[in-house]
Amino acid sequence: MNTNNQHINPFEKIPGSAALANPKIIVLFFAGILFVALVLAKLKMVGVGIFLALVFGAVYLNLLFKNPILGFYTAIGLNFVILGIGRYIKGLPLGFAIDGIMIITYLALIFSRFRERVDWAPANKTITKLAGIWLLYCILQIANPEARMIEPWIAGRGVGFYFFFFLILTFMLINTHKKLDTFLYVWGCFSILATFKGFVQMAFGVDYAEQAWLDNGGAETHLLFGKLRVFSFFSDAGQFGGNQGYAGVVFMIYSMSKKGIQKVFFITVSILGFYGMMISGTRGSIAVPFAGLMTFFVLRKNIKVLSAGVIFVALIFIFFKYTMIGNGVYQIRRMRTGFDPNNPSLLVRKANQAKLKVYLASRPLGGGIGHAGDKAQRFLPHAYLSNVATDSWYVMIWAEMGIIGLVFHLGVLFFTIGMASYKVMFKIRDPITKIKMSALISGMAGVMLASYGNAILGGMPTALLFYGSMAIMSTPETFENKLVTE
């Protein structure tokens, strides 16, 4: 067998000169030109749009099937903007765009090894098996006796499917420092764009599509005392603030592994991330830097660094909790209310959780995926769970999948962060790998804590960033065993 043919990609093209030697190719070429000309003449500007879309799609698919990792980066980018696009384009099933990209990426991964079987060994990890069990539990939720409809389950499918399938894609495609850095660059560019969009909303107001969203119910939670809670092109201000705080933590720590212009880029993303977090007016998002930075100080295993870090975090806490400094700035004033144990919003959340505790006491499997909280009202407006706000990510998991689902979900999260932390603290020796993994672990810790107050973890764009990071940090040895510049 000729080993040179083992990695043949069927999408690699024959050289143009060789193709033109075939008369059939020439005939098809001119027939194609004639067909395109007729379509453009008939449909005019619409035809031009269709033609350009087809050309772009063909070029993109060609590149994707040659380089499947392009699909991974596309999913990350699309993950940021898809909900914002939905405010401008109505009637299209944009919610399935991420699913489509992931399916095509899997096909590209398979076809890139057309004459051999794909080696799935890199994805054969304990966390993948746990994600598989979680996915099975989510699928079995279809038969939950409390579930009323299949449509809410379809809308909430990402909680199981995205975790499992994006985890595998990350294991298969992100396995060198260069690819990991590219993942962060894509993330960083969209994070900068998100903060810029948020600044425009704050400084110049919302546009027509965003105003329509506010008029259709968004204003109830995003216009408080005449002040806009900035949401950028995200689903809501809570997701915007939490995600930008996430970027702030990860990129601040990750910048320690870089030099020169690269270091400047990562620091810039971090600063703008924290700025986006502040202007979002989301109180719970401040938990991200608190938990994230404390986690990083512990990971350093240095008593001086830990002591300095504790003092730094304590000073920030004192600033918000016990002073009135900066209270003239709405964003600071809004954040400060998150430290008040008697805050009306917090009391309402506790009351809702008390109601759920009684309701779920006899429902260990929960009420069904997609059946709880405000989002369920479009399917079941009069159902009990649809009219009890969940707010917290963990409360939502508890309400929809019961105490069994909540315990298992938390178990997977703590297992992952515990295993990754142990490896970074006691196994990994390469300082660059230590810093990069510490950044991802710290970001995960921050999101986990903040998700107690807001449903950050499973929303776009945090979900794919979070799931991809879980895969990467769980196998830091993969990156330590490769050259840093690879």
VODO-19368 format. One record per residue (C-alpha): x, y, z; residue number from 1; residue in one letter. Coordinates in steps of 0.25 Angstrom, whole numbers, plus 5000, padded with zeros to 4 digits. Layout:
REM VODO-19368
[[X; Y; Z]; NUM; "a"]
...
This chain:
REM VODO-19368
[[5000; 5000; 5000]; 1; "m"]
[[5005; 5014; 4996]; 2; "n"]
[[5007; 5021; 5010]; 3; "t"]
[[5007; 5035; 5002]; 4; "n"]
[[4992; 5033; 4999]; 5; "n"]
[[4988; 5030; 5014]; 6; "q"]
[[4984; 5045; 5016]; 7; "h"]
[[4978; 5048; 5003]; 8; "i"]
[[4967; 5058; 5004]; 9; "n"]
[[4956; 5057; 4994]; 10; "p"]
[[4954; 5072; 4994]; 11; "f"]
[[4968; 5075; 4989]; 12; "e"]
[[4967; 5080; 4975]; 13; "k"]
[[4973; 5075; 4962]; 14; "i"]
[[4983; 5086; 4956]; 15; "p"]
[[4975; 5096; 4947]; 16; "g"]
[[4983; 5093; 4935]; 17; "s"]
[[4981; 5078; 4936]; 18; "a"]
[[4966; 5080; 4938]; 19; "a"]
[[4965; 5089; 4925]; 20; "l"]
[[4971; 5077; 4917]; 21; "a"]
[[4957; 5071; 4918]; 22; "n"]
[[4947; 5076; 4908]; 23; "p"]
[[4935; 5073; 4918]; 24; "k"]
[[4941; 5083; 4928]; 25; "i"]
[[4941; 5094; 4917]; 26; "i"]
[[4926; 5091; 4913]; 27; "v"]
[[4922; 5091; 4928]; 28; "l"]
[[4930; 5104; 4931]; 29; "f"]
[[4923; 5112; 4920]; 30; "f"]
[[4909; 5106; 4923]; 31; "a"]
[[4911; 5111; 4937]; 32; "g"]
[[4915; 5125; 4933]; 33; "i"]
[[4902; 5125; 4924]; 34; "l"]
[[4893; 5120; 4935]; 35; "f"]
[[4899; 5131; 4945]; 36; "v"]
[[4896; 5142; 4935]; 37; "a"]
[[4882; 5137; 4933]; 38; "l"]
[[4879; 5137; 4948]; 39; "v"]
[[4886; 5151; 4950]; 40; "l"]
[[4877; 5157; 4938]; 41; "a"]
[[4865; 5151; 4944]; 42; "k"]
[[4866; 5154; 4959]; 43; "l"]
[[4875; 5166; 4958]; 44; "k"]
[[4880; 5171; 4972]; 45; "m"]
[[4874; 5159; 4979]; 46; "v"]
[[4881; 5150; 4969]; 47; "g"]
[[4894; 5157; 4971]; 48; "v"]
[[4892; 5154; 4986]; 49; "g"]
[[4889; 5140; 4984]; 50; "i"]
[[4901; 5138; 4975]; 51; "f"]
[[4911; 5145; 4984]; 52; "l"]
[[4905; 5136; 4996]; 53; "a"]
[[4907; 5123; 4988]; 54; "l"]
[[4921; 5127; 4984]; 55; "v"]
[[4925; 5131; 4998]; 56; "f"]
[[4919; 5118; 5003]; 57; "g"]
[[4926; 5109; 4993]; 58; "a"]
[[4939; 5116; 4996]; 59; "v"]
[[4937; 5115; 5011]; 60; "y"]
[[4933; 5100; 5010]; 61; "l"]
[[4945; 5097; 5002]; 62; "n"]
[[4954; 5103; 5012]; 63; "l"]
[[4947; 5097; 5024]; 64; "l"]
[[4948; 5082; 5018]; 65; "f"]
[[4963; 5085; 5016]; 66; "k"]
[[4964; 5091; 5030]; 67; "n"]
[[4953; 5086; 5039]; 68; "p"]
[[4959; 5095; 5051]; 69; "i"]
[[4953; 5107; 5043]; 70; "l"]
[[4939; 5101; 5047]; 71; "g"]
[[4943; 5102; 5062]; 72; "f"]
[[4947; 5117; 5060]; 73; "y"]
[[4935; 5120; 5052]; 74; "t"]
[[4926; 5114; 5064]; 75; "a"]
[[4933; 5123; 5074]; 76; "i"]
[[4931; 5135; 5065]; 77; "g"]
[[4916; 5132; 5062]; 78; "l"]
[[4914; 5128; 5076]; 79; "n"]
[[4916; 5143; 5080]; 80; "f"]
[[4907; 5150; 5069]; 81; "v"]
[[4896; 5140; 5066]; 82; "i"]
[[4886; 5145; 5076]; 83; "l"]
[[4889; 5160; 5072]; 84; "g"]
[[4887; 5157; 5058]; 85; "i"]
[[4873; 5151; 5062]; 86; "g"]
[[4869; 5165; 5066]; 87; "r"]
[[4870; 5169; 5051]; 88; "y"]
[[4867; 5157; 5043]; 89; "i"]
[[4853; 5151; 5046]; 90; "k"]
[[4847; 5138; 5042]; 91; "g"]
[[4860; 5130; 5040]; 92; "l"]
[[4864; 5118; 5049]; 93; "p"]
[[4877; 5125; 5054]; 94; "l"]
[[4877; 5117; 5066]; 95; "g"]
[[4881; 5105; 5058]; 96; "f"]
[[4893; 5112; 5052]; 97; "a"]
[[4903; 5107; 5063]; 98; "i"]
[[4897; 5093; 5061]; 99; "d"]
[[4899; 5094; 5046]; 100; "g"]
[[4914; 5098; 5048]; 101; "i"]
[[4917; 5087; 5057]; 102; "m"]
[[4911; 5077; 5048]; 103; "i"]
[[4919; 5082; 5036]; 104; "i"]
[[4932; 5082; 5044]; 105; "t"]
[[4930; 5068; 5049]; 106; "y"]
[[4928; 5064; 5034]; 107; "l"]
[[4940; 5072; 5030]; 108; "a"]
[[4948; 5065; 5041]; 109; "l"]
[[4944; 5051; 5036]; 110; "i"]
[[4946; 5055; 5021]; 111; "f"]
[[4960; 5061; 5024]; 112; "s"]
[[4964; 5046; 5027]; 113; "r"]
[[4956; 5041; 5015]; 114; "f"]
[[4964; 5028; 5013]; 115; "r"]
[[4966; 5024; 5028]; 116; "e"]
[[4958; 5024; 5040]; 117; "r"]
[[4958; 5036; 5049]; 118; "v"]
[[4966; 5034; 5062]; 119; "d"]
[[4957; 5039; 5073]; 120; "w"]
[[4967; 5035; 5084]; 121; "a"]
[[4970; 5050; 5088]; 122; "p"]
[[4955; 5051; 5092]; 123; "a"]
[[4955; 5038; 5100]; 124; "n"]
[[4956; 5045; 5113]; 125; "k"]
[[4948; 5044; 5127]; 126; "t"]
[[4941; 5057; 5125]; 127; "i"]
[[4936; 5053; 5111]; 128; "t"]
[[4930; 5040; 5117]; 129; "k"]
[[4924; 5049; 5128]; 130; "l"]
[[4918; 5058; 5117]; 131; "a"]
[[4913; 5046; 5110]; 132; "g"]
[[4905; 5042; 5123]; 133; "i"]
[[4900; 5056; 5124]; 134; "w"]
[[4895; 5056; 5109]; 135; "l"]
[[4888; 5043; 5112]; 136; "l"]
[[4881; 5049; 5124]; 137; "y"]
[[4877; 5061; 5116]; 138; "c"]
[[4872; 5052; 5105]; 139; "i"]
[[4864; 5044; 5115]; 140; "l"]
[[4857; 5057; 5120]; 141; "q"]
[[4848; 5056; 5107]; 142; "i"]
[[4841; 5045; 5115]; 143; "a"]
[[4840; 5053; 5128]; 144; "n"]
[[4826; 5051; 5133]; 145; "p"]
[[4826; 5066; 5137]; 146; "e"]
[[4829; 5071; 5122]; 147; "a"]
[[4818; 5076; 5114]; 148; "r"]
[[4823; 5078; 5101]; 149; "m"]
[[4835; 5075; 5092]; 150; "i"]
[[4838; 5089; 5087]; 151; "e"]
[[4844; 5094; 5100]; 152; "p"]
[[4853; 5082; 5100]; 153; "w"]
[[4858; 5086; 5086]; 154; "i"]
[[4860; 5100; 5090]; 155; "a"]
[[4868; 5096; 5102]; 156; "g"]
[[4876; 5085; 5095]; 157; "r"]
[[4889; 5092; 5096]; 158; "g"]
[[4891; 5089; 5111]; 159; "v"]
[[4894; 5074; 5107]; 160; "g"]
[[4897; 5074; 5092]; 161; "f"]
[[4907; 5086; 5092]; 162; "y"]
[[4915; 5082; 5104]; 163; "f"]
[[4917; 5067; 5099]; 164; "f"]
[[4920; 5070; 5084]; 165; "f"]
[[4928; 5083; 5085]; 166; "f"]
[[4936; 5077; 5096]; 167; "l"]
[[4940; 5066; 5086]; 168; "i"]
[[4943; 5076; 5075]; 169; "l"]
[[4952; 5083; 5085]; 170; "t"]
[[4960; 5071; 5088]; 171; "f"]
[[4962; 5067; 5074]; 172; "m"]
[[4965; 5081; 5068]; 173; "l"]
[[4972; 5089; 5079]; 174; "i"]
[[4985; 5082; 5082]; 175; "n"]
[[4996; 5092; 5081]; 176; "t"]
[[5000; 5105; 5087]; 177; "h"]
[[4998; 5112; 5073]; 178; "k"]
[[4984; 5107; 5072]; 179; "k"]
[[4981; 5110; 5086]; 180; "l"]
[[4986; 5124; 5084]; 181; "d"]
[[4978; 5126; 5071]; 182; "t"]
[[4965; 5121; 5080]; 183; "f"]
[[4968; 5133; 5089]; 184; "l"]
[[4971; 5143; 5078]; 185; "y"]
[[4957; 5140; 5072]; 186; "v"]
[[4951; 5141; 5086]; 187; "w"]
[[4958; 5154; 5088]; 188; "g"]
[[4954; 5160; 5075]; 189; "c"]
[[4940; 5158; 5078]; 190; "f"]
[[4941; 5162; 5092]; 191; "s"]
[[4946; 5175; 5088]; 192; "i"]
[[4935; 5177; 5078]; 193; "l"]
[[4925; 5174; 5088]; 194; "a"]
[[4930; 5185; 5098]; 195; "t"]
[[4931; 5195; 5086]; 196; "f"]
[[4916; 5192; 5083]; 197; "k"]
[[4912; 5193; 5098]; 198; "g"]
[[4919; 5206; 5098]; 199; "f"]
[[4912; 5211; 5086]; 200; "v"]
[[4899; 5207; 5093]; 201; "q"]
[[4902; 5215; 5105]; 202; "m"]
[[4908; 5227; 5099]; 203; "a"]
[[4898; 5229; 5087]; 204; "f"]
[[4886; 5220; 5090]; 205; "g"]
[[4880; 5207; 5084]; 206; "v"]
[[4877; 5206; 5069]; 207; "d"]
[[4863; 5202; 5063]; 208; "y"]
[[4864; 5187; 5065]; 209; "a"]
[[4869; 5188; 5079]; 210; "e"]
[[4858; 5198; 5082]; 211; "q"]
[[4848; 5188; 5077]; 212; "a"]
[[4854; 5178; 5086]; 213; "w"]
[[4853; 5187; 5098]; 214; "l"]
[[4838; 5191; 5094]; 215; "d"]
[[4835; 5176; 5094]; 216; "n"]
[[4838; 5173; 5108]; 217; "g"]
[[4853; 5176; 5109]; 218; "g"]
[[4851; 5189; 5115]; 219; "a"]
[[4845; 5183; 5128]; 220; "e"]
[[4859; 5178; 5132]; 221; "t"]
[[4868; 5187; 5124]; 222; "h"]
[[4863; 5201; 5127]; 223; "l"]
[[4864; 5203; 5141]; 224; "l"]
[[4861; 5217; 5147]; 225; "f"]
[[4863; 5223; 5133]; 226; "g"]
[[4877; 5216; 5131]; 227; "k"]
[[4880; 5206; 5121]; 228; "l"]
[[4886; 5193; 5125]; 229; "r"]
[[4896; 5191; 5113]; 230; "v"]
[[4894; 5178; 5106]; 231; "f"]
[[4903; 5180; 5094]; 232; "s"]
[[4899; 5169; 5083]; 233; "f"]
[[4897; 5158; 5094]; 234; "f"]
[[4884; 5152; 5099]; 235; "s"]
[[4883; 5161; 5111]; 236; "d"]
[[4892; 5170; 5121]; 237; "a"]
[[4894; 5159; 5130]; 238; "g"]
[[4901; 5150; 5119]; 239; "q"]
[[4908; 5162; 5114]; 240; "f"]
[[4914; 5166; 5128]; 241; "g"]
[[4917; 5152; 5132]; 242; "g"]
[[4924; 5149; 5119]; 243; "n"]
[[4932; 5161; 5118]; 244; "q"]
[[4937; 5159; 5133]; 245; "g"]
[[4941; 5145; 5128]; 246; "y"]
[[4949; 5151; 5117]; 247; "a"]
[[4955; 5161; 5127]; 248; "g"]
[[4960; 5150; 5136]; 249; "v"]
[[4965; 5140; 5125]; 250; "v"]
[[4972; 5150; 5117]; 251; "f"]
[[4979; 5157; 5129]; 252; "m"]
[[4985; 5145; 5133]; 253; "i"]
[[4988; 5139; 5119]; 254; "y"]
[[4996; 5152; 5116]; 255; "s"]
[[5006; 5148; 5126]; 256; "m"]
[[5010; 5137; 5116]; 257; "s"]
[[5013; 5147; 5105]; 258; "k"]
[[5022; 5158; 5101]; 259; "k"]
[[5022; 5170; 5092]; 260; "g"]
[[5010; 5173; 5083]; 261; "i"]
[[5003; 5160; 5087]; 262; "q"]
[[5004; 5164; 5102]; 263; "k"]
[[4998; 5178; 5098]; 264; "v"]
[[4986; 5171; 5091]; 265; "f"]
[[4983; 5162; 5103]; 266; "f"]
[[4984; 5173; 5113]; 267; "i"]
[[4975; 5182; 5104]; 268; "t"]
[[4964; 5171; 5103]; 269; "v"]
[[4965; 5169; 5118]; 270; "s"]
[[4963; 5184; 5121]; 271; "i"]
[[4952; 5186; 5111]; 272; "l"]
[[4946; 5173; 5117]; 273; "g"]
[[4945; 5179; 5131]; 274; "f"]
[[4940; 5192; 5125]; 275; "y"]
[[4929; 5184; 5118]; 276; "g"]
[[4925; 5177; 5131]; 277; "m"]
[[4924; 5190; 5138]; 278; "m"]
[[4915; 5197; 5128]; 279; "i"]
[[4906; 5185; 5127]; 280; "s"]
[[4900; 5189; 5141]; 281; "g"]
[[4900; 5174; 5145]; 282; "t"]
[[4903; 5173; 5159]; 283; "r"]
[[4905; 5158; 5159]; 284; "g"]
[[4916; 5159; 5149]; 285; "s"]
[[4926; 5165; 5159]; 286; "i"]
[[4927; 5151; 5165]; 287; "a"]
[[4935; 5147; 5152]; 288; "v"]
[[4948; 5155; 5156]; 289; "p"]
[[4946; 5152; 5171]; 290; "f"]
[[4946; 5137; 5169]; 291; "a"]
[[4955; 5137; 5157]; 292; "g"]
[[4966; 5145; 5163]; 293; "l"]
[[4966; 5137; 5176]; 294; "m"]
[[4967; 5124; 5169]; 295; "t"]
[[4979; 5129; 5161]; 296; "f"]
[[4986; 5133; 5174]; 297; "f"]
[[4984; 5119; 5180]; 298; "v"]
[[4989; 5113; 5167]; 299; "l"]
[[5002; 5120; 5168]; 300; "r"]
[[5005; 5113; 5181]; 301; "k"]
[[5013; 5125; 5186]; 302; "n"]
[[5009; 5130; 5200]; 303; "i"]
[[5014; 5144; 5197]; 304; "k"]
[[5006; 5145; 5184]; 305; "v"]
[[4994; 5139; 5191]; 306; "l"]
[[4995; 5149; 5202]; 307; "s"]
[[4996; 5161; 5193]; 308; "a"]
[[4984; 5155; 5185]; 309; "g"]
[[4975; 5154; 5197]; 310; "v"]
[[4978; 5168; 5201]; 311; "i"]
[[4975; 5173; 5187]; 312; "f"]
[[4962; 5166; 5187]; 313; "v"]
[[4959; 5170; 5201]; 314; "a"]
[[4961; 5185; 5197]; 315; "l"]
[[4952; 5183; 5185]; 316; "i"]
[[4941; 5177; 5195]; 317; "f"]
[[4943; 5188; 5205]; 318; "i"]
[[4942; 5199; 5194]; 319; "f"]
[[4928; 5193; 5189]; 320; "f"]
[[4923; 5189; 5203]; 321; "k"]
[[4927; 5200; 5212]; 322; "y"]
[[4930; 5212; 5205]; 323; "t"]
[[4922; 5222; 5196]; 324; "m"]
[[4933; 5226; 5187]; 325; "i"]
[[4929; 5227; 5173]; 326; "g"]
[[4914; 5226; 5176]; 327; "n"]
[[4911; 5238; 5166]; 328; "g"]
[[4915; 5228; 5155]; 329; "v"]
[[4902; 5219; 5152]; 330; "y"]
[[4910; 5207; 5148]; 331; "q"]
[[4918; 5207; 5161]; 332; "i"]
[[4905; 5210; 5169]; 333; "r"]
[[4898; 5198; 5162]; 334; "r"]
[[4910; 5189; 5165]; 335; "m"]
[[4910; 5193; 5180]; 336; "r"]
[[4895; 5189; 5182]; 337; "t"]
[[4900; 5174; 5179]; 338; "g"]
[[4907; 5175; 5193]; 339; "f"]
[[4894; 5178; 5200]; 340; "d"]
[[4888; 5166; 5207]; 341; "p"]
[[4875; 5173; 5208]; 342; "n"]
[[4874; 5177; 5193]; 343; "n"]
[[4860; 5175; 5188]; 344; "p"]
[[4864; 5167; 5176]; 345; "s"]
[[4872; 5157; 5185]; 346; "l"]
[[4860; 5155; 5194]; 347; "l"]
[[4851; 5152; 5182]; 348; "v"]
[[4861; 5142; 5177]; 349; "r"]
[[4861; 5135; 5191]; 350; "k"]
[[4846; 5135; 5191]; 351; "a"]
[[4845; 5129; 5177]; 352; "n"]
[[4855; 5118; 5182]; 353; "q"]
[[4847; 5115; 5194]; 354; "a"]
[[4835; 5113; 5185]; 355; "k"]
[[4843; 5104; 5176]; 356; "l"]
[[4848; 5096; 5188]; 357; "k"]
[[4834; 5092; 5191]; 358; "v"]
[[4829; 5089; 5177]; 359; "y"]
[[4842; 5081; 5174]; 360; "l"]
[[4842; 5073; 5186]; 361; "a"]
[[4833; 5062; 5180]; 362; "s"]
[[4840; 5064; 5166]; 363; "r"]
[[4854; 5058; 5166]; 364; "p"]
[[4855; 5059; 5151]; 365; "l"]
[[4850; 5074; 5150]; 366; "g"]
[[4840; 5080; 5141]; 367; "g"]
[[4846; 5077; 5128]; 368; "g"]
[[4857; 5084; 5120]; 369; "i"]
[[4852; 5097; 5115]; 370; "g"]
[[4840; 5097; 5124]; 371; "h"]
[[4845; 5107; 5135]; 372; "a"]
[[4846; 5122; 5135]; 373; "g"]
[[4843; 5134; 5126]; 374; "d"]
[[4848; 5126; 5114]; 375; "k"]
[[4837; 5116; 5116]; 376; "a"]
[[4826; 5126; 5115]; 377; "q"]
[[4825; 5125; 5100]; 378; "r"]
[[4822; 5111; 5100]; 379; "f"]
[[4814; 5109; 5113]; 380; "l"]
[[4810; 5123; 5118]; 381; "p"]
[[4801; 5118; 5129]; 382; "h"]
[[4810; 5107; 5134]; 383; "a"]
[[4815; 5108; 5149]; 384; "y"]
[[4830; 5107; 5146]; 385; "l"]
[[4828; 5117; 5134]; 386; "s"]
[[4824; 5128; 5144]; 387; "n"]
[[4834; 5126; 5155]; 388; "v"]
[[4847; 5133; 5151]; 389; "a"]
[[4860; 5124; 5152]; 390; "t"]
[[4870; 5135; 5150]; 391; "d"]
[[4882; 5126; 5154]; 392; "s"]
[[4888; 5116; 5145]; 393; "w"]
[[4888; 5105; 5156]; 394; "y"]
[[4874; 5109; 5160]; 395; "v"]
[[4870; 5107; 5145]; 396; "m"]
[[4876; 5093; 5145]; 397; "i"]
[[4870; 5089; 5158]; 398; "w"]
[[4856; 5094; 5153]; 399; "a"]
[[4857; 5087; 5139]; 400; "e"]
[[4865; 5074; 5143]; 401; "m"]
[[4863; 5073; 5157]; 402; "g"]
[[4872; 5070; 5169]; 403; "i"]
[[4878; 5058; 5161]; 404; "i"]
[[4882; 5067; 5150]; 405; "g"]
[[4887; 5078; 5159]; 406; "l"]
[[4896; 5069; 5167]; 407; "v"]
[[4902; 5062; 5155]; 408; "f"]
[[4904; 5075; 5147]; 409; "h"]
[[4911; 5081; 5159]; 410; "l"]
[[4919; 5068; 5161]; 411; "g"]
[[4925; 5070; 5146]; 412; "v"]
[[4928; 5084; 5148]; 413; "l"]
[[4936; 5082; 5161]; 414; "f"]
[[4942; 5070; 5156]; 415; "f"]
[[4948; 5077; 5144]; 416; "t"]
[[4953; 5089; 5151]; 417; "i"]
[[4959; 5081; 5163]; 418; "g"]
[[4966; 5071; 5153]; 419; "m"]
[[4971; 5083; 5145]; 420; "a"]
[[4976; 5090; 5157]; 421; "s"]
[[4983; 5078; 5163]; 422; "y"]
[[4991; 5076; 5150]; 423; "k"]
[[4995; 5091; 5149]; 424; "v"]
[[4999; 5092; 5163]; 425; "m"]
[[5007; 5078; 5164]; 426; "f"]
[[5009; 5072; 5150]; 427; "k"]
[[5012; 5083; 5140]; 428; "i"]
[[5026; 5088; 5140]; 429; "r"]
[[5026; 5097; 5127]; 430; "d"]
[[5023; 5111; 5132]; 431; "p"]
[[5016; 5116; 5120]; 432; "i"]
[[5006; 5104; 5120]; 433; "t"]
[[5004; 5107; 5135]; 434; "k"]
[[5000; 5121; 5132]; 435; "i"]
[[4991; 5118; 5120]; 436; "k"]
[[4984; 5107; 5128]; 437; "m"]
[[4983; 5116; 5140]; 438; "s"]
[[4976; 5126; 5132]; 439; "a"]
[[4965; 5117; 5127]; 440; "l"]
[[4963; 5110; 5141]; 441; "i"]
[[4962; 5124; 5148]; 442; "s"]
[[4952; 5128; 5137]; 443; "g"]
[[4944; 5116; 5139]; 444; "m"]
[[4944; 5118; 5154]; 445; "a"]
[[4939; 5132; 5152]; 446; "g"]
[[4927; 5128; 5143]; 447; "v"]
[[4923; 5117; 5152]; 448; "m"]
[[4922; 5126; 5164]; 449; "l"]
[[4915; 5137; 5156]; 450; "a"]
[[4905; 5127; 5150]; 451; "s"]
[[4899; 5126; 5164]; 452; "y"]
[[4893; 5140; 5162]; 453; "g"]
[[4891; 5139; 5147]; 454; "n"]
[[4889; 5129; 5136]; 455; "a"]
[[4903; 5132; 5130]; 456; "i"]
[[4909; 5118; 5129]; 457; "l"]
[[4900; 5112; 5118]; 458; "g"]
[[4896; 5124; 5110]; 459; "g"]
[[4903; 5129; 5097]; 460; "m"]
[[4914; 5132; 5096]; 461; "p"]
[[4919; 5128; 5109]; 462; "t"]
[[4915; 5113; 5107]; 463; "a"]
[[4924; 5109; 5096]; 464; "l"]
[[4936; 5117; 5102]; 465; "l"]
[[4934; 5110; 5115]; 466; "f"]
[[4932; 5096; 5109]; 467; "y"]
[[4944; 5098; 5100]; 468; "g"]
[[4953; 5103; 5112]; 469; "s"]
[[4948; 5091; 5120]; 470; "m"]
[[4954; 5081; 5110]; 471; "a"]
[[4967; 5089; 5109]; 472; "i"]
[[4970; 5091; 5124]; 473; "m"]
[[4967; 5076; 5126]; 474; "s"]
[[4979; 5071; 5118]; 475; "t"]
[[4990; 5082; 5120]; 476; "p"]
[[5000; 5071; 5118]; 477; "e"]
[[4996; 5071; 5103]; 478; "t"]
[[5002; 5085; 5102]; 479; "f"]
[[5014; 5083; 5111]; 480; "e"]
[[5018; 5072; 5103]; 481; "n"]
[[5019; 5081; 5090]; 482; "k"]
[[5028; 5092; 5087]; 483; "l"]
[[5023; 5106; 5092]; 484; "v"]
[[5024; 5111; 5078]; 485; "t"]
[[5017; 5100; 5071]; 486; "e"]
